[in-house]
């Protein structure tokens, strides 16, 4: 049953590959950070977020179990054009 839930999370994330994403990650012992980036790719066990910051970029990888246990919270950012287009349908 748990594998079904993780597979469902992966399928939902695959639909948003290439989109802007905002994440809030809890790395333990009061170490939390918030980043904005692009969902770069999904793999069988992990997904990768590319974070572009001043003068460098980094890739962060998380497991689908992190999303399930809410260690990582994700929200997808839409451009103004996308939100307007979706409002017309």
Secondary structure, 3 states (H helix, E strand, C coil): CHHHHHHHHHHHHHCCCCCEEEEEEECCCCCEEEEEEEEEEECCCEEEEEEEECCEEEEEEEEHHHHHCCCEEEEECCCHHHHHHHHHC
